């Protein structure tokens, strides 16, 4: 549960409160799983039901409860991808896999989004129920890539390559693949409350300050509201609301339909005959809403060791090399009259929710609405220092290629090139301080 704030005299507020009133002081392996403090009895019950549904294993029809899995899918429950409500593992085809593969062909759909491939849609489902076939298997291989600092220190990076094997039917050439690793879930309710005007204020299209950072807002189509809206969720900011993000994950990752996403991911495929007679939607409205509320009310872990001198110096270095040009430390949420815990809160997510050109090394070369093939949304950094504890092994970046924070920094390029070069020019001691600061978040 949240602790009362302790005000630090040097800045007038408690630096530990990453999520404002939605902060929790927990450094255990369950640090990402806490309910925000102060919910009334009814909302606590809704959160708990959502928690149980999030962890529920779905099965294939005709089971009477939690049915509707498939006919094709990537995993059988939400928690299998988001371990302890944290990140996934960058493997494919296993029970604990947290990596999925988006696919599309050149061009855009009628709403400006990725153009799906007939018979495969816009995401590869690599598992299936009995009687159906996975769309394809995903193969991942790595090659080493060396980076040398000016001081002679050498770091080995892993460069991934992805391929589709054994497609269930002919797959024409020219398709585009984009791997996506399941990210941590903390603070999403707060990010949904960031005013659109705040996010747009970070765009510097003409680079007026000359730091090489421009940023772009991704405007995306919401099939439930039938509106074009500001994207803020997903690794390319390709989803506008938390409800749509979660409903789409059920539909695409589990093959479970809902009132927001009522069409099976396998629609149009012959193997849809496997689910003939299945009840639609497969996830009751109330349970989807409970899961949305559960994710919305997950607390953010507090910062740690904020008075440690090395970490304080690391925070200054983070700003000096301009990591904060994209990973903006502080925002203010808008008003939510139903949830004071996320309403009008000063938070420290270390993101701008914009998409940025990250260079050739991280490019997936697959456009997603206004985000081009080199652009990714700035990942929030709160909780980054607890990834290893909460998920067993930490992975970083959109596909988990980096095993350390340092490796993740060294993959940065494009708009982040100047910041990376400044980081590399630091002494080893100062680089360690900056990384220690990040591990305190």
N, C-alpha and C positions, 0 to 999 in steps of 0.2 A: 504494500500500500504506500501511497505517497507520504513523504515526510514534510513537516512544516519547513518553509524556506528559511534559510539562513542568509542574511544579507551581508555581502562582502563589501568592505568599506571602499575599495579602490574603484569600483564601478557602479555601486549602488544597487546591484541585483545579484541574485544567486546564480553563478555560472553553471552550477550543476543541473539546473532545471531545464534540460534540453527540450522537454515537451510542455513547459509551463506547469499548469495544474495537472496535466496528464503525464507527469513524470513519476517513475517508480525507482526506489533504491534497492536494486537487486543485481548482484553480480554473479549469480549462480547460472547453471545451464538452462534454467527456466526464465532468464531475464527478459525474454521477448514475449512471454506468455501471460503477463499480468493484466488484470482489468484496471482501468483508470479508477482512481479513488473517488468516493462520494456518490456513486450511482444509487438511486433508490431501489427498494426491494424488487419492484417490477422489472426495472432495467437490468438489475443483476441477474434475474432469472432469464431474461432474453439473452443476455451475454452468455450465460452458462449453456443454454440450449444451442446457441450458435457454436459454441466451443465444441460440444459433443458432435454436432453435425459436421463441423470442419474435420473432425477426426474419424468420422464414420466411413467404413469401407462399403462401397457400393458393389452390388452384384448384378449379374445378368438376369433378365426376366426368365421365368415367371415368379420369382420370389415376391412375397407379399409386402416386404418392407425394404426400403433403400434399394429399390430395383432400378433398372434402366441403364446399367453400365453398358457402354458400347453402342453399336456392335464393334466399333473400333475406338481405341482410346490410348492415352499415354500412361495413366496411372489409375489406381482404384480409390484414392482418397486425396483430399487436399494436404493432409499432414505428411503424406509420403513424399511430397515434393518440398514442402516448407517445414523442414525438421524443426521441432520446437518453435514453430512460427517464424523460423529464420529462413536461410537460403537452401537451395538444392545442391545436389552433387552433380557435377558435369559428366554424367554417364547416360547411356540410353539403353532401354530394353530391360532394365532391372526394376525390382520392386521399390528401391529407394532412389530411382533416377529422378533428377530435378531439372533435366535439360530437355527442351522441346525444339522442334525445327519448323520454322515458318517457311512457306514456299509460295512462289507466285511466278507469273510470266510477265514479260514486258508489256507495259500499258497500265491503265487504271480502270477501276470499275466505275459505274455511273455516279458514285459519290466521291471520286478522287482517291480511293483507297487502292491497296494492292489488288491486282487482277488474278483471281483464283484460277487454278488449273482444273479443267473438267476431270472428274473422277478422283481428284485429290484435294480439292478445296484450297485453303490457304495455310494449312498446317498438316504436317505428316503425323498420323497416328500410327505408332509402331507396335501396338499390341491389339489383340482382338478377342472377342468371346468365341466360344465353340461354334463352328459353322461359318465363321467369317474369316477374313484374312487381313493381317496388318497391311497398311498401305505400302510400307517399305521398312527396311531396317536402316538404322543410322550408324554409319561407321565414322569413328573419330581417330585420327592419328596426329602425332606431334613431332615436330622437328625443333632442334635447339637453335637459338639465335642469341649471339653474344653481344652484350653492350659493355663498353669500356668507359669508365669515368675519366675525367681529366687527371685525377690523381692515380690512375692505373688500376683501380679496383674493377674487377670484371664480374658481371652478373649474367647468368644464363636465363633467358626467357624461353617459354614454350610457345611455339607457333602452331595453332591447330589447323587441320584440314578436314573437311567434312565431305562425305559422299553418301548417296543413297544406294542401298543394295536390295536386290530381290523385290522390286516393285510388283504389286499384285496384278497389275495390268501395264500395258505399254505406257511409258512416260516419255513424252517428246523432249527433245533437247532444248536448250536455251532457257531453262528454268533458273530461278534465283533462290538461294537458300539463305536463311538467317537463323542462327542458333540463339536461344534465349534461356538463360539460367533463372530459375525461380528465385526472386529476391526476398529479403526479410520484409515482414508485414508491419512492423511497428510504425506508428505515427501517421498511417494513411488517412485516418479521420481528420487529423490536423491539416495535412496537405490539401485535402479536399476543400477546406475552409479558407485557404489562401485566396484573397480577392484576385480576380482576373486582372484588374488594373495594376496590382503589385507585380504580377508575373510579367506583364507587358512592359512595365517600367524598366525591366532589366535588359530589354532588347536594345542593342546598339548597332543597328544595321550598317551604319556608315563608319563604325569604329571611331567615334569622335575623340575618345581618349587615347587612341593609338596603341592600345595594349594587345591588338591582334584578336580580340574577342568580340564577336558580334552577337551570336545567339539568335534563335528563331523560335517563335511560338508555333506549335503544331496544331492546326485546326482539323478536327476529325469528325466523322459522321457517327451519330448515335442512332442505331436502328430502332431503339425503343421510343425515344422522343421524336424521331424523324427530323432531327436538327443537326446542323453543323456546330460543334462546340469546341472549346479550348481543350486540347489534350494535356493531361498531367500525369496519367498512370501508364505503366508499361515502359519498357526499356527504350522505346522511341516516342514516348508520350503519345501513343496512338489510341488511347482510351480516355474518355472525358469524365466518367463517374466511377465511383467505387462499386456501385451496384452492377454496372455493365461489366466492369473488370472481372468481378467474381462470377457473374452469370456466364460470361464467355469462357472462363476457365472451366466451369462445370461442363459446358457444352463441348468445348474443343478437347480438353484434357481428359475428361471422364466419359464423354458421350452422353451426358445427363442434361436433359432439356428443362427449361423453366419458362415462366411467363415473360421473361425478358428476352430469352433466346430459345424460342419454341421449336426451332428446326434442327433436326439431327445433323451432326457434323458429317455423317455419311450420306446425307440426302443426295439422291440421284445415282447412287452406286447400287449395283445389283445386289450386294450383300445386305441391303436394307431389308430384304425378305426375312432375315434372321429375326428382326424385331417387329414383324407384322403382328398387329393386335396389341402392341405395347401401349400402356396408358400414357397419354401426353397431357400436360407436361409431367415429367418424371420426378422433379423436385417440387414439393408443395410450395406455394407462394410464401407461406408463413416461415418455412424453414430457410428459404433463400434470404428472406428479410432478416431472419435471426443471424445468419452467417454474416451478412453485411454489417449488422449492428455489432457483432462480435469483433470483426476486424476494425471497424470504426473506433471501438472503445478499447483497443489494446494500448497500454501505456508505453511510453518511451523510457528506456533506461537512462538514469542520471549520468552525467559526466563524472569522472573520477580523477582524483589526484590533482585538482585544479590549482592547488597552492605549491605544487612541486616546481622548483625553479627551472629544471630542464624542460618540463612541459610548458611552462609559461614562455620560455624562450622559443620553444617549438611553435607555439601559437603565433608569436611575432614573425617567425621565419615563414610560416604558412601564408601570412598576409604579405610579407615582403617579396616573396617569389610570385605572388599573385595567383596562388591556388584559389583564393577567395574571389577571383574574377568570375568564376563559374559556381564554385561551391560557396555560395553566399551564406554567411553564418546565421543571420538573424532575420526573422520575418514576424509579422503580426497576423494572426488569423482573424477572419471576419466574425460577425455575430451569429451565434446559433442559440436561439432562445430555448431549445429543448435540451441542450447539453452544455452546461456552463463549463465543464471540464475542457472542452475544445473551443469555447467561444472567447474571442478577444484575448488570445493568449500570445505572449512573447515567446517564440520558440526558436530553436537553433538546429535546423535540419541540415545545413550545409549543402544547399542546392538552390538553383534558380528555376527549376522545372522547365527550362528551355532545352532545345536540342542544339548541339554544337558539332561542328566538323571536327572529328577526332583523328583525321589523317588516314592514310592508306593502310597502315598496319592493323587498325581496328575496323576497317570498312567491311560491311557485309555486301555492299553493292546492290542492296535491295531497297528501293524507295518504300516509304510507308506514309501515305498522305503527303504532307509538306516536307517531311524529313527525308533527305536523300540518302544514298547508300553509304555516305561517310559520316552521317550524323547520328548521335545518340543523346538521349536525355541525361542531364547531370544527375548522377546517382546521389541520393541523400547519404550523408556520412554518419548520422547519429546511429550509435550501436555498432559501428565498424570494429571497434576494439573488443567486442564481445562475440564476434562471429565464430572464432575457434572454440570458445567455451560452449556456445549454444548449439553448434552444429557438429562438433567433433573435429572437423578439418575445415579451415577457412579457404574459400575461393573468392576471387575478385574479378571484376569486369563483367560484361554482358554474357560471356560464355564460360566464365570460370577458368580461363587460361592462366591467370596469375595466382600463385599460391601464397604470395606475400604482398603487403601494401607497397613495398618498394618495387616489386615487379609491375604492379598495376600502374604506378607513377611512370615507370620507364616505357610503358606502352603508349602513353599519351603523346599526341602529336596534333597537327592541324592547328586549331585555335588554342590548344594547350601547349604548343611547342615551346613558346617563350618561357612559360612557367616550368616546364620540364628541364629545359636547358639551365635555367637559374638554379633549380634543385641540384642538377648534376655538378654545377660549379661550386656548390657548398663543400665545406670540409666534411670528412666522414663524421666527425662529432656533431656538426650541425644537422647533417642529414638524419642522424639518429634522433636528435631532439625533435625534429619535425615529425618523424614517424612516431615517436613516443607521444606527441601531442595527438596525432590521429588515433592512436590506440587508447587515448583517454576519453574519446567521444562515445 
